[in-house]
């Protein structure tokens, strides 16, 4: 007999991308995983990293999902005006995530305690790119039954 399951990673990634797309209304591409096409002067990439079991019972499990969110801004020489743009974008994105601490997923389950755990600026050695990396985490109650 085949196991019944829900692809929680896909549901969480799709919802996170949807929230980002709704906010930025097509002004930049947002990719998941290896979809990275590096199109235009800026884009976002969402990379799943891991899930960690937080609580296990006979009828459910709570997992914490860990996802890297990257914002890439490409310009021949990142100057002060460009840096101001990047930092405004960082603040806007952090506020957006703060406003979405819970998310209802496509299977009607909920991701909760959604947050950016950390922000790292200028993570790329390439002088023509400015890369911001966030570590995004959420909890999810799954495998209920």
Secondary structure, DSSP 8 states (H G I E B T S, - for coil): -------HHHHHHHHHHHHHHHHHTTSSEEEEGGG----SSEEEEEEEEEEEEEEE-SS-EEEEEEEEEEEEEE-SS--HHHHHHHHHHHHHHHHHHHT-SSEE-TTS-EEEEEEEEEEE------TTEEEEEEEEEEEEEES--
